């Protein structure tokens, strides 16, 4: 981990107003051909460089964002960070049992695993 002049907070210390129900959750989705894939959601903390360079940098306040890993039925894996309006739109979809691919072109039906199943899926995924 890179050196930091100040400790990074944990995601729970700077929570997104609507992300909590999805932290460390796994959803099962079905593609248009009926094949099953998995959607893993975790959270992380982001800060944006506001100004400066080298050691004169100034950063925004920390905020919680979502790390989303998609495991498609064909074995392809994508990893995305969602923040701001994009995260809010994704949460709207997740709450309605849907998620869209990275291009926003395909809508997949989504079913959430329970806490126990999610924990087992994360354990298997992280190896």
Secondary structure, 3 states (H helix, E strand, C coil): CCCCCCCCCCHHHHCCCCCHHHCCEEEEEECCCCCEEEEEEEEEEECCEEECCHHHCEECCCEEEEEEEEECCCCCEEEEEECHHHHHHHHHHHHCCEEECCCCCCEEEEEECCHHHHHHHHHHHHC
